[in-house]
Amino acid sequence: AVISNYDYAWRMGGEGPTPPFPARKSWVYRYDFATDEYIRSPGDHPVSSGVTEGISFQTRHGDRGYFSQFAFPPDKIIKQENQTETRSDLGFGTPNNLCFNYTGQSTESYGYSLGGSQPDNVKVNDANRFDFSTETYTNIPSALSTAVNLASGGASPQHAHIIGGSQPGGTTNNIEQFEYSTETGSDIPANMPYSSYWMATVSNTQEAFIQGGITSPGPPFTLSYKARLSFFDGTVANLPTSLAMSYPGDSQVTNSPFK
């Protein structure tokens, strides 16, 4: 899970190559945008046994960030004070103990986790709203039109976009938008050019770029495709140049609200 402000990005947890597998880590790394340096941040994740597969939110002012993780369950909410790099366990997780919430996005007031699956791998179409002012969660049942997990996401000023993922019927190329003002989701007419999950997606105020991912059936199982979603007209276009290598994307990245 990654949070950022104007100067730095922090990555919390993950898996390393050291046995035993999976070697979950409790480390935190800080990336300095000015120097392109990547160093170990002081202090580790409060779960000393290590965590992986998380989502994250950040406040618009960049003063705080919030992490949650899939493993080890149950999910927990960890707060980081960015200026001091101090971290604390808030003592609770998502209201319905969701994991695989790969489409977390932040607004000025809230962080949203969209879709996901529960520990028994049942997919849901719920949203969870995290209030930055009170540090409390509210569950929004059936906010999305379709249950989905392992999706990727991008954010326009008005919407979060839930892109691809795994639905009850299998891997999908569907794109859904979640409107912040009404807290409801709806399918957009356009779909991705291919069905996939675990893509990497980044966005600005005008468009989202989608790349990589995993598809089934294969081979190939990992993809090197790139596509662009235009927020202006809701169209999706394949980009002619593919990635240098195929890989599953860093789909738990949330987009910075500093736009």
N, C-alpha and C positions, 0 to 999 in steps of 0.2 A: 504494500500500500504506500502511496506517495502523496505528500502534501508539499506546498510551496508557498513562498512569498516573492517579493520582488528580487531578492538576493540569492535565495537558496531553495533547494528541494531536498526533502528528507525521504529516504526509503526505509521502511521498517520491516524487519523479519525477512523471511525467504528460506530457500533451501540451498544448501551447499553440497559439494561433492564428497565431503568427509563422511565415512561410515559412522554409525549405521544408517542405512537408507530408510526413510527419507531423513536427511540431516537438517532438521528445522533449526533455524537460528533465531536468537533474540537480539541480534545486533541492529544498530541504526546507523545508516550512512548519510552524510550530508554532501550535496553537490553544490559547489560555488559557481554561479553563473559568470562572475567576473573573471575568474582565473581558470575555469574548467577543471578544477581540482575536485577529487572525489575522496573524502576521508571519513574515517570512523568518527561518529559523533559521540560526545561524552555520555555515558550512561546507556543502558540497554532497555529493551522492552520489559515492562513489569512482569510478564510471564516468562520466567527464566528458562522454561523447557523449550522455548522457541515457538514461533508462529509462522503461518504461511497463508497465502490466498486471501487477501483482505481487501477492504474498500476504505476510502478515506474522504474526508470533507475538510475544507479550509474556510475560515472566515474571510470576508471580502477585504478587511483591513490587514490580513496576513499576520495577526497577532497570535492566533491559535490554530491548531489543526487537530482533527480527531481521526483515529484509526479504529477499525475493527477487523477481526480475523476469522477465518473459517476453522483452522486447526491450530491448536487444539480447541475443540468445543468445550463448553458453550462459548459463543462469541462474546467478546468484551469490548467496551468502548474505552479507549485510551486517549487521554487529552495530552497534547504537547503545548507548552508555552514556548513559542518560537524564539523569543528573545533570549531566554535563559536555557533553552533546550532541556527543560525539566518535564517529566512525564508522570502521569498519575492514572490509576485505574478508577473509573467513575463508578464501578461496582454493579454495572448492569450491561445488558446487550440489547439487541433489537427486540421489539415486543414479541415477535413470533419466532425467535431463535433462528433467523434465516442465515443461510450461508450462500456463497457464490453470488453475491449481489454486485455483479461486475459493472453495473450501470449507475453507480453513485454520481450525483452531480450537486453542485452548490449554487444557491442564490445568495442574495445579500443577507437574508434572515435565516435560511434553512439549508440543511443538507438532506438530499433524498436518496434513498436506496430503492431501486426499482426492480421488481421481479425477484427471482432467486429461487432457492430450494431449501427445504428443511433438512435436518439430519437424516431422515429416511429417504432423501432424494426426491421427495414429492415437489414438483415445480408449482409456483404460485404466481398469481397476477396482482399481488398486493404491492403497495408502496409503503415505505416507512419514512416519516418526516422527523428530522432531528432539529430541534429549536436551539439555535446558538445562544439565545439570551437566557433561557432557563435550563439548558442542557437536559432536556427531556425528549423522549420519543413518543410519537403518535402513529398508530397503525392506520392505514387507509385501505380497507379491504377492496379487492377487485378494482383497483384503480386503472389497470391496464386491460386491454381487450383480450389478451391471450397470456397464459402462463408461460414464462420463459426464464431460463437461466443460462449462464455462460455467454451472455450477450456482451457486446461492446457498446460504447456510448459516446455521443458528442453533445455539445450544448450550444444552442443559439440563445440570444437574450431572453426569449420568451418560452423556449421549450428545451426539454431534454429529449434526446433521440436514442431509442433502444434499437440497436442494429444487429441483425442476425441472431445467433444463439441457438439453443436447443429447446424445442417445444415438445409437448407430449407426443407429437407425431414424428419427431426426429429433427435433424438439423434444418434450419430455416434461412431464407434470404429476406425475411420480412423486416420492414422498418416501421416502428411505431414512434409517435411523438407524445410526450407527456407535457401538458400545458401547466405551467406553474400557477397561473392565476386561478384556474378552476380545479387543479389537482386531479385531472382526468387524462386518460390516454386514448389515442385513436390511431388506427392504421393510416399511413399516407399512401397515395396511389403507387408511388415508385417502390421498387424492390432493389436489393443488391443484385449485381450481375451474377452472383454465385451464392450458394448456400454455405455457411461457415459459422464456426464459433471460435472464441478466443482470438478475435482480431485485435489489432491495435488501432485506435482511433484518436485523432486530435482535431480540435476545431478552433476556428476564430468566429467572429460575429457573422460571417457570410457563408461559411462552408465547413464541412467536415471531411477529413481525409481518412480513408479506411485502408488498412493494409494487412497482409499476412493472414493467418488463421489456420484452422484445422477443419477438414471436411471428411465426411464418411458417406458412402464407402470410398476406399482408395484402392491402390495408390494413384497419385500421390496423396498422402494424408495431410501434409503441411503445404501451405500455399504461398506463392510469391506475388499474388495479384495486388493491384492498387485501384481504388475507386474514389470518386469525389461526390459528395452529397451537397447540392446547392440549397441553402435555406430560402433563397429568393423565390424559386419556382418549384421546389420539391423534386427536382430531377436528380438522377444518379448516372454518372458517366464512368466507364472504364478508362483508366489512364493508360496510355500506350506503353509506357516503360514499366516493367515489373521490377520487383526488388532484386537485389543481387543474390539473395538466398531466400528460400522458403522457411518460414518459422511461425510458431504460434505467437501471437502478439501479447504485449503487456496490457492485457485487457482490464486490469483493475485500476489503471490510471484514471484519475478524474481531471477534468479540464479546469485550469485556473480561471477564476472569475475576474482577473485583473485585465480588463479589455478596454 
